[in-house]
Amino acid sequence: NAGVTQTPKFRVLKTGQSMTLLCAQDMNHEYMYWYRQDPGMGLRLIHYSVGEGTTAKGEVPDGYNVSRLKKQNFLLGLESAAPSQTSVYFCASSKTSGGAEEQFFGPGTRLTVL
Amino acid sequence: DAKTTQPTSRDCAEGRAANLPCNHSTISGNEYVYWYRQIHSQGPQYIIHGLKNNETNEMASLIITEDRKSSTLILPHATLRDTAVYYCIVALMNTGFQKLVFGTGTRLLVSP
């Protein structure tokens, strides 16, 4: 199993440009998440999904949109990129359970907005 | 969600036990204690979690005090590859969804 993969690994955008980050998981997990990590800080939750066709806002959702059309994929979109969105973006997934389940993280996408 | 307090950094000699403390004095009865780590530039990696009892797995041990207001992660024989930022997280289970709030963690440096 590849686990959680993210595409692309690196990207440089100009202010105002748009882009989509792709997250894919092959573990049949129900839950998927998008986080951002700024230098010297912990991860902050942007959006999450508890199943195919559902999405919800996290801690810092402004400026981002997401879609979960297929269970294995979770897309993060930036409609009009801003320098404040320069960050490392991590996707994660976890399986459905009534108990505590670990989140599996992808390798990250490093985004720079000029 | 309860907040956690961790030391900024800890040093450990290779082969020795690394003890990483965490305070979570406002934890509620149905909140779990999780530990994740992040090796430089990589995605975080789950280590262990617990509710009330001490837990052990192949990576580490988690010791939770009886009043649950603090815990300690123990890496029994630290190696150079254990150098990472370690996050202690308290999370409420809400119908299966985990809301993990990452702080700034403890930077563990394992030296030869």
Interface residues (C-beta under 8 A of the other chain):
Chain A: V4 E30 Y31 Y35 G40 M41 G42 L43 R44 L45 Y48 V50 E59 V88 F90 A92 S94 T96 S97 G98 G99 A100 E101 E102 Q103 F104 F105 G106 P107 G108
Chain B: Y32 Y34 S41 Q42 G43 P44 Q45 Y46 H49 L51 Y87 A91 M93 G96 F97 Q98 K99 L100 V101 F102 G103 T104 G105
